[in-house]
Amino acid sequence: METVYQFIEENRNELIETLRRWIAVPSLKTEAESDAPFGPEVKRALVTALDDARGLGFSVRNIDYYAGDVRMGPEGVDPLAILVHLDVVPVGAGWTVDPFAGVVEGDRILGRGTSDDKGPAIAALYAMRAVQQAGLPLRREVRLILGCDEESGMEDMAYYNAHCDMPRTGFSPDASYPVINTEKGLLVMELRAKAAQDGLRVKRISVGERHNVVPGSATALIEGDADLCDRINRLAREMTLDVEATPEGDDLLLTATGVNGHAAYPDAARNAIGELLLMLRALGVTGPLRTLADTIGMEYDGDGLGVACSDHTSGPLTCNLGILRYDENGLYAVLDFRYPLLVSGERVADTAQAAMGPEIEAKVTTMKKPHHVAPNSPLVTALLNAYHEETGRARECVATGGGTYARCLQEGVAFGASFPEEEDVAHQADEYMSLESLMQNVRIIARAIVMLAGVEAPEG
């Protein structure tokens, strides 16, 4: 392993510059085009990554621009998958640097995708390169799979599975350490309803782009005069809501400010839609907006919907109201639930629908059951050993509300890339990754590769 570590350190600057180049591609999903199923920028990100991997001497494949892979070792022999993704979520508000510049400040590199998931992807690529350059023999193929649609439904992995030999086992460095062997179920519901016919006149709300992002800001255009403007700002102080009213022509613009974040970890964020709904309720809004304020508001545990629950293995259910559209034509909203291992997703959907009542029509658009791998499996055992031997930290399994590519494998877990003491910055403004964490990820993944695919266990 000393030879592996030496290569990693000698190529530190090259690794960082490669990551900066990947960050510079704004790989947001857009409308499909010819040979670009997820839009031209996601295609460009895939081409860039595959070209870089080819330049490092690897065998690469482009799976019709849905995904790609980078292979080493005896191809086709019980492949060990390392699944990463190149697509990113929208930028959102609150950035202090160019989100696509790969800005290096001290020990941090900032930019959309640094931690989720381009930084870990680079770490995996250079871990493979280090093992290859060290000349360590492999008994099985090691395959880095580069996905392009992880943030929007994983259509890429469905296509890859249909057109390639999807490995049976592997890991995804797209969450946190030590080993995440349990992923909660994912339930996405679209809500539709007619506009209210009485009460406060709300002219327009348009908030959120992805159900898996907690919105950090939200606005609503309402009818109102100077007196109502003053009342709203007074109420905001009394209710400790970060909501401000300002004149907008003959109307009022309400602006709510929260803290954006990942829907799987709503306790680390503050949903601006919830703040807006609570203020609208205080002002006398009726109809579906009142219903959402009553049943959800700023809650993220599903209690108002009657679905709050938890189990020992995976922890509590979470709920995120990630998208809200409202005008004279009606309401459209999207709810994102992450539910525990021992809970029925169908029961969650039915109970939530009943709580909102008949005026809101709910449709389940995504239902992904929980995913679990035994903590004493050879895969988990080897990964925990790699983590412990590199860091000296305890071997333990944890659960997450995040949905990673690990669930695309028969036996897959999330492994890295953030450490327990690090803040969760995925989907947030000024997303970053510590350079030291980045390099430590390269070392951990390299050790894991040798343990899981090497001819002999590593020494030292």
Secondary structure, 3 states (H helix, E strand, C coil): CHHHHHHHHHCHHHHHHHHHHHHCCCCECCCCECCECCCHHHHHHHHHHHHHHHHCCCEEEEECCCEEEEEECCCCCCCEEEEEECCECCCCCCCCCCCCCCEEECCEEECCCHHHHHHHHHHHHHHHHHHHHCCCCECCCEEEEEECCHHHCCHHHHHHHHHCCCCCEEEECCEECCEEEEECEEEEEEEEECCCCCCCCEEEEEECCCCCEECCEEEEEEECCHHHHHHHHHHHHHCCCCEEEEEECCEEEEEEECECEECCCHHHCECHHHHHHHHHHHCCCCHHHHHHHHHCCCCCCCHHHCCCCEECCCEECEEEEEEEEEECCEEEEEEEEEECCCCCHHHHHHHHHHHHCCCCEEEEEEEECCEECCCCCHHHHHHHHHHHHHHCCCCCEEEECCCCHHHHCCEEEECCEECCCCCCCCCCCCCEEEHHHHHHHHHHHHHHHHHHHECCCCCC
